[in-house]
Amino acid sequence: MRNEIYNREWRWIEQLSAAFHVFSANISSVIKVMAIIFLPISLLQVIIGDRMMSAYTVFQQIIPVGNTTAHVDASLLMDTTYQILINYGLLYMVSLFLEPVGVIAIAKVVKQYIDGKEVSMGQALSEAFSLMPTIIVTGIIYGVLVFLGSIVIVPGVYFSIAWGFYLFCIGLSGKKGWAALKYSKELVKGKWWRTFAYLWLLSIVAMLWNSVFQLIYVFVPAGTASDILYQFLCYFSLAFVATGETLLFINREAITFGVHPAVDAPVAEMPEENRPVESVEGTVEGEPVEQNEEKKDE
């Protein structure tokens, strides 16, 4: 796998198959990342979501549908609207600034595995957390530009795909700010539709898994606990998507810019499928085959 991903462009079926293989091979590290990063985020999201829904319920009570003569408390209306916007902004910030830490940690685990290095979850987490300032700055640039582009819809969709690798540019290639967005766009250049189709395919797999996870509401009473559990399980799907995107990023970067591992890992430490195939020359009566054949020619 290691030689293939760095030396030729993969077809979508190869990328998807590799995503399932790498994800299952590193499932223990993925679960640890989920427990350390995504479980607290799940708790935070459910709390913020409940607060937003409570404010929205009050908002609906303030403005009865179809009753134009009802008196509206302007002060309460402003306060409720403010609460809705604040909580929505908090949810957006969680997805833009906190989730990327987990995504980058998973990306680093995948990169370690592909490069034949010993997978170190602790190293992946510490490096991901150290990138928080870069994630925040670049996330603000990305979020603002995509939001502005979304006003016209089409540019927003285009840039969300063209800049979709910016987290991996930060986590795996050391890019920052606008440079990360430009680097991502170069990787997608000329392959926008192919990238869109593959990311869409990953999202379909994630949505199917999330549909299965919704069955927990059949066995667990609806409430905060079940909401947190469901949100946490959805991050299992996100981890798979992150694995698939990491593989695509590594392959695109190698083909586009010729990027390869800086230091080769010892062959003995590589996963078996990543080890290079050794060429073995036979011998005839103590002489290399090639030399023996030369003597026959003479």
Residue, then its C-alpha position, 0 to 999 in steps of 0.5 A: m500500500r505504501n509504495e502504491i499510494y506514493n507512486r500512482e494515482w488511485r481510482w476511487i474504488e481503491q481509495l474507498s477499499a483502502a479507507f475501510h482497511v486502514f480504518s479497521a487496522n487502526i480502530s483502537s487508536v481511533i477509539k482512543v481519539m474519540a474518547i479523548i477529543f470527541l466525547p467531550i465535544s459530544l457533551l458540549q454540543v448536546i448542551i449547546g443544542d438543548r439551550m438553542m432549542s429552548a430559546y427557539t421554543v420561547f421564540q415560537q411562543i413569543i410570535p404565534v403563527g397566524n396571529t398578527t394581532a398578538h402583542v409581542d414583547a420586543s425586549l424578550l424577542m431580542d433577548t431570545t433571538y440573541q440566545i439563538l444566534i449565540n448558541y448557533g455560533l457556539l456550535y459553528m465554532v465547535s465544528l470549526f475549531l474543536e473537531p479539526v483537532g480530532v480530525i488532524a489526530i486521526a490523520k496523523v495516525v493514518k500517516q504513521y501507519i501508511d509510512g510504516k512507522e509505529v503508530s503513536m496515538g499520544q504523539a498524534l494527539s499532542e501534535a494535533f493540540s499544538l496546532m490549535p492556534t493555526i487551526i483557529v486562524t485558518g478556520i476563521i479565514y476558511g469559514v468567512l470566505v466560504f460563508l461569503g461564497s455561500i451567499v451566491i451558493v455556487p462559489g460556496v460549494y466550489f470553495s468548500i471542495a477546493w479548500g476541503f483539504y486545508l486541515f490536512c495541509i495544516g496537520l500533515s504538510g505544515k501549511k498555515g493560514w492562506a497558504a493552507l487554502k492555496y495548497s489544498k486548491e492546488l491538490v484539487k485543481g483539474k480534479w474538482w468533480r472527482t474530488f467532489a464525487y469521492l467526498w460525496l461517497l464517503s459522506i454517503v457511507a457516514m450517513l448510512w452508519n448514522s442511520v444505524f446509530q439512530l436505532i439507539y433511541v429504540f433501546v435508550p429512552a430519549g433524553t440528554a444521555s441518548d443524545i450524547l451517545y448518538q452524537f458520540l457514535c456519529y463521530f465514529s462516522l466522522a473518523f472514517v471520513a477523516t481516514g478516507e480524506t487523509l488517504l486521498f490527500i496523501n495520494r494527491e500530494a505525492i502525485t501533484f508535488g512528488v511528496h514522499p516520506a522524509v525518512d523511510a521506516p525500517v522494513a521490519e517495523m512496516p506493516e506487511e502490506n507496506r513492505p517493499v518487494e525485494s528482488v532476489e537474484g538466484t545463483v548457479e554453482g556459487e555464481p550470480v545468475e547474471q554472471n553465469e548467463e554472460k559466460k554462456d553468451e561468450 
